[in-house]
């Protein structure tokens, strides 16, 4: 059983309210637009981190993290990328990866809009944690936490960190 904290779009800002959630997690997953690498360095001092780069990330972040990340967590295949298009109309590259890899969980960021939805068309749970940074148009900073227990995704909760 693994407790996951899912964040995105920090844009160089690690909200102090996230620290307790990082400490409670087993792993932190970041869906891009990290901004300053100080954010990921601070997280890695507390817990293991898996991350992808986003469109605002500089070459240093892009050298450390991939554009797309596909891995197994327990018995669940995960696919993380930053930009995916709309859930009803994914970008071709994203759609091709989903069809080829058949992940059970697909994670993206970029939109700053929190989404949790099952997509029957792809047999995938689509997660977007919204934005936990203070830059962007979102009104409330958000993140997601959930548990992966063997082949089950459970105990999913929205974390609201307060106004942007």
C-alpha positions in Angstrom: 0.0 0.0 0.0 1.4 3.3 -1.1 0.1 6.8 -0.1 0.5 9.3 -2.9 0.5 13.1 -2.9 -0.2 14.4 -6.4 0.6 18.0 -7.2 1.1 20.1 -10.3 1.8 23.6 -11.5 3.8 24.8 -8.5 5.4 27.5 -10.7 8.4 27.9 -8.4 6.3 28.0 -5.2 6.1 25.2 -2.6 3.2 26.2 -0.4 4.1 25.7 3.3 0.7 24.0 3.8 1.9 21.2 1.5 4.7 20.2 3.8 2.5 18.2 6.2 0.9 16.4 3.2 4.3 15.6 1.8 5.4 14.2 5.2 2.2 12.0 5.4 2.8 10.6 1.8 5.0 7.7 0.8 5.7 9.4 -2.5 5.1 12.7 -4.2 4.2 12.9 -7.9 4.5 16.2 -9.7 2.7 16.6 -13.1 4.8 19.5 -14.4 5.4 23.2 -14.4 7.7 22.9 -11.5 9.4 26.2 -12.1 12.4 26.6 -9.9 14.2 23.3 -9.1 14.3 24.4 -5.5 10.8 23.1 -5.3 11.7 19.5 -6.3 14.9 19.6 -4.2 12.8 20.6 -1.1 10.4 17.7 -1.8 13.2 15.2 -2.3 14.6 16.0 1.1 11.3 14.8 2.6 10.0 12.0 0.4 10.7 10.2 -2.9 9.6 12.2 -6.0 8.4 11.3 -9.5 7.9 14.2 -11.8 7.6 15.3 -15.4 8.6 18.7 -16.8 6.0 21.2 -18.0 6.0 24.0 -20.6 7.4 26.6 -18.3 10.3 24.5 -17.0 13.9 25.4 -18.0 16.5 23.1 -19.4 17.8 22.2 -15.9 14.4 20.8 -14.9 14.0 19.2 -18.4 17.4 17.5 -17.9 16.3 16.0 -14.6 12.7 15.0 -15.4 11.1 13.5 -18.6 8.2 14.8 -20.6 6.3 11.5 -20.2 6.6 9.0 -17.3 5.2 5.5 -17.4 5.7 3.2 -14.4 4.1 0.6 -12.2 3.0 1.5 -8.7 2.1 -1.7 -6.9 0.0 -3.5 -9.7 -1.2 -0.3 -11.3 0.3 1.2 -14.5 0.6 5.0 -14.3 1.2 7.5 -17.1 2.1 11.1 -16.2 2.5 14.0 -18.6 2.0 17.7 -18.3 -0.1 18.8 -21.3 -2.8 16.4 -22.6 -5.4 18.4 -24.4 -9.0 18.0 -23.3 -10.1 14.7 -21.7 -12.7 14.4 -24.5 -10.1 15.2 -27.2 -6.5 14.3 -26.1 -3.5 15.4 -28.1 -2.5 12.7 -30.7 0.7 11.9 -28.9 -1.1 11.4 -25.6 -3.9 9.3 -27.1 -1.3 7.1 -28.9 0.5 6.5 -25.6 -2.7 5.7 -23.7 -3.8 3.3 -26.4 -0.4 1.6 -26.6 0.5 1.5 -22.9 -3.0 1.0 -21.5 -2.4 2.7 -18.1 -5.0 2.3 -15.4 -4.3 5.9 -14.2 -3.5 8.9 -16.5 -2.2 12.1 -14.8 -1.7 15.5 -16.3 -1.5 19.1 -15.2 -1.3 22.3 -17.2 -4.9 23.4 -17.1 -4.9 24.5 -13.4 -8.3 22.8 -13.2 -8.8 19.9 -10.8 -10.3 16.9 -12.5 -11.0 13.3 -11.3 -12.9 11.3 -13.9 -13.1 7.8 -15.2 -12.9 7.6 -19.0 -14.7 4.5 -20.2 -13.4 5.1 -23.8 -9.8 4.4 -22.6 -10.6 2.4 -19.5 -8.5 4.9 -17.5 -8.8 7.0 -14.4 -7.9 10.6 -15.4 -6.4 12.8 -12.6 -5.4 16.4 -12.7 -4.6 17.8 -9.3 -5.2 21.4 -10.4 -2.5 23.9 -9.4 -0.7 24.2 -6.0 1.3 27.2 -6.9 0.4 30.9 -6.6 0.8 31.8 -10.3 -2.1 31.3 -12.8 -5.8 31.9 -13.0 -7.0 29.3 -10.5 -8.7 30.7 -7.4 -7.9 27.9 -4.9 -4.6 26.0 -4.7 -5.3 22.3 -4.8 -3.6 18.9 -4.8 -4.8 15.3 -4.6 -4.0 12.4 -2.3 -4.8 8.8 -2.7 -3.7 5.2 -1.9 -2.7 2.5 -4.3 -3.1 -0.9 -2.7 -2.1 -3.7 -5.0 -4.5 -3.1 -8.0 -6.9 -0.7 -6.2 -6.9 3.1 -6.2 -8.8 4.2 -3.1 -9.2 6.9 -0.4 -8.9 9.7 -3.0 -9.2 13.1 -1.4 -9.0 16.7 -2.6 -6.6 19.0 -0.7 -7.5 22.7 -0.7 -4.5 24.9 0.3 -6.4 28.2 0.2 -6.6 31.1 -2.2 -4.0 31.7 -4.8 
